[in-house]
Amino acid sequence: MAPQLIYLIFLSLFAVLGSIAQNECQVKNCTQYGPAIRFPFSLKDRHQQHCGYPGFELRCTQNNDTVLELPFPVKASVKDSNFPFSVQFSIQEIDYKNQLIEISQVFGCFPRLLPILNLSASPFQFLDYYIINSTLFNCSKIKRDNLEYMIPVPCLSSKDYDVCRVWSDDFLYELSLQSCSKMFDVQSIPQGVFDNLSSFRLEWSRPSCGHCESNGKHCRLKNDSSILHDTECYSSKTEGNFTYIFRFTDLEREGDSIRKKIELCSNQLTFSYIFA
């Protein structure tokens, strides 16, 4: 086959496949006004696995909410519970530059799991200035209108009693706790986890892509790195453009002809063809 024809075939194939590879990781949204989803996040069933960082997969609900599902391992002190519990967070906003996500809602009764979950094992941590230390009490024998300075936790309460939380820094002797029994302490948890009325933020440190965003670039996994899950910055303005390099190499002689190899390379794909 003539080298010129091979050249044209390779160029066409490379352009098509290169475009497909770029489109696999395009920015997605669950709804028009939802947060933009791109690396380190990926969208389930809409992005390929390499488009996101492990543990950063999001999904869309039937109501078009953007949801992050985090599996939390249990604490080592908890017996007969070796499996993780998954908690679903509804994401309102993603700040890629400062590596923050704003949570508008927690699905299920997250406070019920707080005593047994190992929250430090998650890639996401509660933002420092949003967190408080609380103590939870079961106040089943007092009237609701007497719960001064004590904030009910709706998902743990019922019509017969209130589970309430107080700030651990408060002077407990000033509170009406005579008919309450202490349940447990929780450390460094935002208020929004308890009431589901106020938003709170989670931050991540790895992968570290904030410096890419600060310089007007995006972040992605390195294809040729020996380091697992290593990342690199790339210019978002040139996304979809490729630099092509053609290489013709003489391999070896077979009779009166010389076998040749033609390679078409870019930063993402490489094709080769050997002919005589």
ABEGO torsion letter per residue (X at the ends): XBAAAAAAAAAAAAAAAAAAAAAAABBBBABAABBBBBOABBBBGABBAAABBBGABBBBBAAGBBBBBBBBBBBAABBGBABBBBBBBBBABBBAAAGBBBBABBBEBAAAAAAABBAAABABBBBAAABBBBBBBBBAABBAAABBGBBBBAAABBAABBBBBBBAABBAAABBAAABBBABBBBGBBAAAAAGABBBBBBBAOBBAAAAAAAGBBBBBBAABABBGBBBBBBAAABGBBBBBBBBBBABBBEABBBBBBBBBBAABBBBBBBX
